Structures are given as structure tokens and as C-alpha cells.
Amino acid sequence: VQLQASGGGLVQAGGSLRLSCAASGRTFSSYAMGWFRQAPGKEREFVAAITWSGSRTYYADSMKGRFAISRDNAKNTVYLQMNSLKPEDTAVYYCAASAYGSTSYLRTYDYWGQGTLVTVSS
């Protein structure tokens, strides 16, 4: 599976962005998908995950109520809607695919996209 993330950019605090992650390959619907982010000088951290069917979603505590992950298996795409953005949300956002399941652990993800930069100005 090859993943291509897009949709990042510069936004003011309180604004919104929608990230997309397009996957190649016919097995997209068999993978759980996740979003992670990495801020400068920090470790990569879990943001959100979704099961292969899209029936369940999971979020890091600091993203609950502000971010929403979704997927469209017909389009081989997973999305991350980000609202009420804060300067501390500034990071490179990565999408990833997991054959293991929708976990928050980086090591359970098999494939990674190249990342898209989100910058939130105060």
C-alpha cells in the first residue's frame, strides 16, 4: 500500500483544515488507518485511528472533540477533519496503514505516507 497525504497548510488559530490520505492498491479496505503527527524536536505521536470498516474511531485525548477521522473505502481515502486548531497542533501529519488493527502504537503500522505540514499561527 502506498499512501499520499495532502491538505496541510497555514491556518490561524481557531481555524480548520481537512487532511486527506489517498492509498494505492486494492487492499485498502482491509487495513485500519491512523493519523500521527510530529512536531519539531518531538517524537511522533498518535492522533486518531479508524477501523477497516470505519465503524469505530479512536482519538488521542487532546484531539477529542476537535478532530474527526473518517474514510471512504470506495475512494481509497482516509480523512482527518481538524477544527479549533491551536498553535500546538503545528506538526507534520502522517497517515499510516495497519494490518494489525486501529491502535495508537506506531510499531503496529505497516505503511506510512510522506507527511503533510500543518502550521497554526497565533
Secondary structure, DSSP 8 states (H G I E B T S, - for coil): --EEEE--EEEETT--EEEEEEE-STTGGGSEEEEEEE-TTS--EEEEEE-TTSS-EEE-GGGTTTEEEEEETTTTEEEEEE-S--GGG-EEEEEEEESS-S-S-GGG--EE---EEEEEE-
